[in-house]
């Protein structure tokens, strides 16, 4: 199954605050931009999760969500 298609604007919802917005993507899975409604409240939080609200077209699958890691998860911080 395909996971990407033509770039288009889709409705997404921030999983932190529930704010809905249009975001341009070429897929129907999660995306990780800063939320325009709550991002200012969490300036150090990277990768705010937005879930796609559009129906998945026939023949497509959602891409695997990214694994969120911190610097200390991938190397030793001294």
N, C-alpha and C positions, 0 to 999 in steps of 0.2 A: 504494500500500500504506500501511496505517496504521503509525505508529511508537509510538503510545501507546495504552494501554488502561486498564482499571480498576486502581486502586492496590491493590497486594498485596505481601506479604512474599516475597522471593525470595532464593535462595542466591547469594552473591557471593564472589569470591576476590580478595584483595589481590594485585596484580601485583608488589609489592615483596617481600613475605615469604611469600605463599601462604596466609595465614590466611583461613579461610572463616567467613562470618557471614551472618545474615539482615538484609537491608536492605529497607525499604519504598520501592518505586518504582512508577511507572505505565508503565514501558518495560522492554525486555530488553537494552538497551545498557549501555555503561560508566556508572559513577557515580563521584563524586569525594569521598566523605567521608574524614575522617581515620581511619586504621586503628587499631582498639583494641589490636592486638598490637604494631605497630611504630611507630605515630605518635609516641610519646614519644621515640623515638630520633632522629627527624628533625623537631624542633619548627619549623623555618623552612620546611619543605617543604609547599607548598600543593597541594591537588588530587591526593591519592593516588588512583591509578586502581584501581578494582575492576571485574572482569569478571563478567558474569552467567553462572551455571552452569545456569540453567533452560533447557529447550528453547524455542525460538522458536515461538509458536503459528502455525498456518496463517493466512495473510492479513496477517501483520505483518512489518515489516522493522526492523532495528536502526537507531536514530538515528545520525547522523554524530557521531563522537567529537569532543570539544572540542579545540581547538588550545591547548596550554599556552604561555603567554607570560609574560615577566617585565616589570617596570616599564620597564627599559631598552629593551625591544623595541618599546614603544609611544610612548615619549617620551624625550627626552634628560635624563639624570640628571647634575646638576652638583654 
